[in-house]
Amino acid sequence: MKITEIRCAGLRHGTPKGGWANEIQEEDCVHTLIAVFTDEGITGWGSSFTSEGLVRGALDVLSPLYLGENPLEPERVSEKLHANTFWMGRGGSITHAISGIDIALWDILGKSTGQPVGRLLGGRYRERVQPYASLLMCEPGQLVEHLAAVKEQGFRAFKIGWGPFGRHSFAKDEAIVDAARNAVGSGARLMVDAGASDAFWPQDYKWAVRTAQMLAGYGVHWFEEPLQPDNLRDYVLLRNHSPVAVAGGEVLTRRQSFTPWLQEGAFDIVQPDVTKVGGISEERRIAWMAEESGVRFIPHGWNTALGLASDLHLASASRNTDMVEYLTGSPFVDDLVEVPLRLDQDGMLAIPDGPGLGVSLDMDAVERHTGVRFTV
C-alpha cells in the first residue's frame, strides 16, 4: 500500500471560543482536518491544531517525503517527516501538521487490519474511560447555569478554565470556584485551568501557591497551567509546595520537549495534545516517559472528534490514564461524526471498538464546516 495524496481542509463556521485574550471568532480556523489517501482505496483521517494556511504550507514541504510511502508504518513514516524537517524549527506548524498525518496513518493501519487503534498500540487496559466536561469560566451566575446544563448531560467530572480567572482579583477567583463546586456537587471531580499560556499572563509563583491553597479547600482535583508555560523552575517549586496536583504541558511538542519537565518533576499530571505534539506515535512515547517518571498522563483535548477518538484509544492503551478531556458545545466534536460519542449511565465513554479510530465522519457536516466536499 502507498500514500498517493494528502489533503487538508480548515474547520470554520462554529469555532468555539478559546478564552484567549485575543479571542477567536466563529469563522477563524484553528483546527484543520487531514485526509491521507492510498492506492488501495483506504482513507485515514486526522486533525491538526493549526490553521489551514499553515497546514497547506507544511504539506507542500512534506509531500516529497510522504508520497509513495507505506501508510501501514505510522511511527517510521512520522519519524521520517520529523527527522527531515528539524531545521525548519522543531515543534512548530510542521510538527502540528505531522500530528494530523500520524493520526490518519494509525487510522489506515487499523482499517487495513480490522483492529481498533488501541489494540494496535499494544493492548487495551480498559473498555471505557471517564470524560471530563471542559468549559470556559465566566461570571459565577452564568457559570452555574452552564455547569448545570452540562451536568444534566451526564458528566460527572468538570474542568473550568481561562476567562476572568487570575485576571481581576483573588476574591473573584474564589467566587468562581465556590459557585462551580456548589453547581457540580461535592462528589464530582472539579478541575481548574488558569490558562497561563495566554498572552501576557499577569500572575506569578506566589499567586499560584496562594491559589492552590484556596483550591484545596474546595476539593479541586488538579490545578492546570497556573504558571507561564516556559517557567520550568517555578513549576518544580509549585509542584513541591502545592496541596493540589499540578497539571500542564499542552503547549509542548515532541517528546524531546517533555523530557526536562518530566525529569525535573514539574508536573503531577502531563497533558500533551495529540493534534499538536506529533500525533499518536509521539504521544504514546510521552505517556511511557510519564509513567517511568511517576507522572499521570491525561491528554489535552480542546480540539476535534478525531482528537477525542485518538485520546480514547491512547487512554485504553495506557495503564494509568483514567480520564480524557471532552470539549463541550463544540460542533467540531459533536457534529462531525455520523454516530456521536455518548456517555453511559455512569458518565463514562466507551472506547471505540471499530477498525482504526472507530469513528466515521459525517461528510455533510465536514462540508458545512470546511466548504470542501471530500470523495472517498
C-alpha positions in Angstrom: 0.0 0.0 0.0 1.2 3.5 -0.8 0.3 7.1 0.1 -1.0 8.8 -3.1 -2.2 12.1 -1.7 -2.8 14.1 1.5 -5.4 16.8 1.5 -6.4 19.3 4.2 -9.5 21.5 5.0 -9.8 24.1 7.7 -12.7 23.9 10.1 -14.8 27.0 10.4 -18.5 28.1 10.9 -18.7 27.3 14.6 -15.2 27.6 16.0 -15.7 27.6 19.8 -14.2 30.4 21.9 -10.9 29.6 23.4 -10.9 32.1 26.3 -7.8 33.8 24.8 -7.0 37.5 25.3 -7.2 37.8 21.5 -10.4 35.9 21.3 -11.0 33.7 18.2 -14.2 34.1 16.3 -16.6 31.5 14.8 -15.1 31.9 11.3 -11.5 31.7 12.5 -9.7 28.5 11.6 -7.6 26.9 14.4 -8.2 23.2 13.6 -7.6 21.6 10.3 -8.8 18.2 9.0 -6.2 16.0 7.2 -7.1 13.1 4.9 -4.5 10.6 3.7 -5.4 8.7 0.5 -3.9 5.4 -0.6 -3.7 3.4 -3.8 -5.8 0.7 -2.2 -8.8 3.0 -1.5 -8.4 3.2 2.2 -8.5 6.8 3.6 -7.3 7.8 7.0 -8.4 10.9 8.9 -6.6 13.1 11.4 -6.7 16.7 12.6 -4.1 19.4 13.4 -4.4 22.2 15.9 -3.2 24.7 13.3 -4.8 27.0 10.7 -5.5 25.7 7.2 -2.9 28.0 5.6 -0.1 26.7 7.8 -1.1 23.1 7.3 -1.1 23.6 3.5 2.3 25.1 3.7 3.6 22.2 5.7 2.1 19.7 3.3 4.0 21.4 0.4 7.2 20.9 2.3 6.4 17.4 3.4 5.0 16.0 0.2 8.3 14.7 -1.3 8.8 12.8 1.9 5.4 11.1 2.2 4.3 10.4 -1.4 4.7 6.8 -2.2 5.4 5.9 1.5 3.8 2.9 3.2 0.9 4.2 5.4 0.9 0.9 7.4 4.1 2.1 9.2 2.9 5.2 11.0 5.8 5.5 13.5 8.5 5.1 10.9 6.9 7.4 8.4 6.2 10.1 11.0 9.7 9.9 12.4 11.0 10.3 8.8 8.9 13.5 8.5 10.2 14.9 11.8 13.8 14.0 11.1 13.9 15.6 7.7 12.3 18.9 8.8 14.0 19.6 12.1 15.9 22.5 10.5 12.7 24.4 10.0 12.0 24.5 13.7 11.1 21.5 15.7 7.7 21.9 17.4 6.1 24.5 15.1 3.4 24.2 12.5 5.1 21.4 10.6 5.1 19.3 13.8 1.4 20.1 14.2 0.7 19.1 10.6 2.6 15.8 11.1 0.4 15.2 14.1 -2.7 15.1 11.9 -0.9 12.9 9.3 0.2 10.4 12.0 -3.3 10.1 13.4 -4.6 9.4 9.9 -1.9 6.7 9.4 -2.9 4.9 12.5 -6.5 5.1 11.3 -5.4 3.5 8.0 -3.4 0.8 9.8 -6.5 -0.1 11.9 -8.8 -0.1 8.9 -6.4 -2.3 7.0 -6.0 -4.8 9.8 -9.6 -4.6 11.1 -8.4 -3.6 14.6 -9.0 -0.6 16.8 -6.0 1.7 17.3 -5.8 1.0 21.0 -5.2 -2.7 20.4 -2.5 -1.9 17.8 -0.8 0.3 20.4 -0.2 -2.9 22.4 -3.5 -3.7 24.1 -6.4 -2.2 25.9 -6.4 -1.9 29.7 -10.0 -0.6 29.7 -13.1 -0.6 27.6 -14.4 2.8 28.8 -13.0 5.9 30.4 -14.4 9.0 32.2 -14.6 12.1 30.2 -14.5 15.5 32.0 -16.6 18.3 30.6 -14.2 21.1 29.7 -15.7 24.6 29.6 -14.7 28.2 29.9 -15.1 30.2 33.1 -17.4 33.3 33.2 -19.2 35.2 35.9 -20.4 32.9 38.7 -24.2 33.1 37.9 -23.7 32.3 34.3 -21.2 29.6 35.1 -23.6 27.8 37.4 -26.2 27.7 34.6 -23.7 26.3 32.2 -22.4 23.7 34.6 -26.0 22.6 35.4 -26.7 22.1 31.8 -23.6 20.1 31.2 -24.2 18.0 34.4 -27.7 17.2 33.0 -26.0 15.6 30.0 -24.5 13.0 32.4 -21.0 14.4 33.0 -19.6 13.6 36.5 -16.2 15.4 36.1 -15.7 19.0 35.1 -12.9 21.4 34.3 -13.4 25.2 34.3 -10.7 27.4 32.7 -9.5 30.7 31.4 -12.0 33.6 31.2 -11.7 36.0 34.1 -9.7 33.7 36.4 -6.4 35.2 37.6 -7.1 38.4 35.7 -9.2 40.5 38.2 -9.0 39.7 41.9 -8.4 36.8 44.3 -11.9 37.3 45.6 -13.4 36.9 42.1 -11.3 33.7 41.6 -12.7 32.2 44.8 -16.2 33.2 44.0 -16.0 31.4 40.6 -14.6 28.2 42.2 -17.2 28.3 45.1 -20.0 28.7 42.6 -18.6 25.8 40.4 -18.3 23.5 43.4 -21.8 24.2 44.5 -23.1 23.6 41.0 -21.4 20.2 40.4 -21.8 18.9 43.9 -19.3 17.6 46.5 -19.0 14.2 44.8 -17.9 15.3 41.4 -14.4 15.8 40.2 -13.7 19.5 39.7 -10.5 20.8 37.9 -9.4 24.4 37.5 -7.3 25.6 34.5 -5.8 29.1 34.9 -4.8 29.3 31.3 -1.4 30.9 31.9 -0.2 30.2 28.4 -2.5 33.0 27.3 -0.7 36.2 26.0 0.7 38.4 28.7 -0.4 36.3 31.7 -0.3 38.7 34.7 0.3 36.3 37.7 3.4 34.8 39.3 4.6 31.9 41.5 3.3 33.5 44.8 -0.2 33.9 43.2 -0.1 30.3 42.1 0.8 29.0 45.6 -1.9 31.0 47.3 -4.5 30.0 44.7 -3.5 26.3 45.0 -4.1 26.6 48.8 -7.6 28.1 48.1 -8.4 25.4 45.6 -7.5 22.7 48.0 -10.3 23.9 50.3 -12.8 23.2 47.5 -11.5 19.7 46.8 -10.2 20.6 43.4 -8.6 17.6 41.7 -5.9 19.4 39.8 -4.6 23.0 39.0 -3.8 23.3 35.4 -1.4 25.8 33.7 -1.0 28.0 36.8 2.3 29.5 35.5 3.7 30.7 32.3 4.4 27.7 30.1 8.2 28.0 29.9 8.8 28.6 33.6 10.2 25.2 34.5 11.9 26.3 37.7 8.7 27.7 39.2 6.6 24.7 38.1 9.0 22.4 40.0 8.7 24.6 43.1 5.0 24.8 42.8 4.6 21.0 42.5 6.7 20.6 45.7 4.5 23.1 47.7 1.1 22.8 46.2 -1.6 20.8 48.1 -3.3 20.3 44.8 -1.9 18.3 41.9 -0.2 20.4 39.2 -1.0 19.8 35.5 0.4 21.2 32.3 2.2 20.5 29.1 -0.4 21.3 26.4 1.9 23.8 24.7 4.9 21.4 24.5 5.5 19.4 21.3 7.5 16.3 20.6 8.9 14.0 23.3 12.2 15.9 23.5 10.5 19.0 24.8 8.8 17.0 27.6 12.0 15.3 28.8 13.3 18.0 31.2 9.8 18.7 32.6 9.4 15.0 33.5 12.9 14.5 34.7 12.8 17.6 36.9 9.4 16.7 38.4 7.4 19.8 37.2 4.1 18.0 36.8 1.8 15.6 38.7 -0.2 15.3 35.5 1.1 15.8 32.0 -1.2 16.8 29.2 0.2 16.5 25.6 -2.3 17.3 22.8 -2.3 14.6 20.2 -3.2 17.2 17.4 0.0 19.2 18.2 2.6 17.0 19.8 3.4 14.8 16.9 0.3 12.5 16.8 -0.4 9.2 18.4 3.1 7.8 17.8 4.7 10.7 19.7 2.1 10.9 22.4 2.3 7.3 23.5 6.1 7.7 23.9 5.4 10.7 26.2 2.9 8.5 28.1 5.6 5.9 28.6 8.1 8.5 29.8 5.5 9.9 32.2 4.8 6.5 33.7 8.5 5.9 34.2 8.7 9.3 35.9 5.8 8.7 38.2 3.6 11.3 36.4 0.0 10.7 35.3 -0.8 11.0 31.6 -4.2 12.6 30.9 -4.3 14.0 27.3 -5.3 17.6 26.5 -8.3 17.5 24.2 -9.5 21.0 23.2 -9.7 20.0 19.6 -11.9 17.8 17.4 -13.8 14.5 17.4 -10.8 12.9 15.7 -8.6 14.2 18.5 -11.0 12.8 21.1 -11.1 9.4 19.4 -7.3 9.3 19.4 -7.3 10.2 23.1 -9.7 7.4 23.9 -7.5 4.9 22.2 -4.4 6.2 23.9 -6.3 6.0 27.2 -7.3 2.5 26.5 -3.6 1.5 25.9 -2.2 3.5 28.8 -2.1 1.7 32.2 -2.9 4.7 34.5 -5.0 7.0 32.2 -8.5 7.2 33.7 -9.8 10.4 32.1 -10.0 12.3 28.8 -10.9 15.9 28.1 -14.3 16.5 26.3 -14.7 19.9 24.8 -18.4 20.7 25.4 -20.6 22.5 23.0 -18.2 22.3 20.0 -19.7 21.3 16.6 -16.2 20.0 15.7 -16.6 17.3 18.4 -20.4 16.7 18.4 -21.4 17.2 14.8 -18.5 15.9 12.7 -19.1 12.2 13.2 -22.0 10.1 12.0 -22.6 8.5 15.4 -21.7 10.9 18.2 -19.9 9.5 21.2 -22.4 9.2 24.1 -22.0 8.9 27.8 -23.3 5.8 29.5 -25.4 5.8 32.7 -22.2 6.0 34.8 -20.9 9.1 32.9 -18.3 7.1 31.0 -17.4 6.9 27.3 -16.8 3.6 25.6 -13.6 3.2 23.7 -14.5 2.9 20.0 -14.2 -0.8 19.0 -14.4 -0.4 15.2 -11.3 -0.5 12.9 -8.9 2.4 13.1 -10.1 5.3 15.1 -13.5 3.7 15.1 -15.4 6.8 14.1 -16.9 7.8 10.7 -17.1 11.4 9.6 -20.4 12.9 8.5 -19.3 14.2 5.1 -22.2 16.7 5.0 -21.1 18.1 8.3 -17.5 18.2 7.1 -18.6 20.2 4.0 -20.6 22.6 6.2 -17.6 23.4 8.3 -14.9 23.3 5.7 -16.6 24.2 2.4 -14.9 21.2 0.9 -16.7 18.0 -0.4 -14.4 15.0 0.1 -14.9 12.0 -2.1 -13.6 8.8 -0.5 
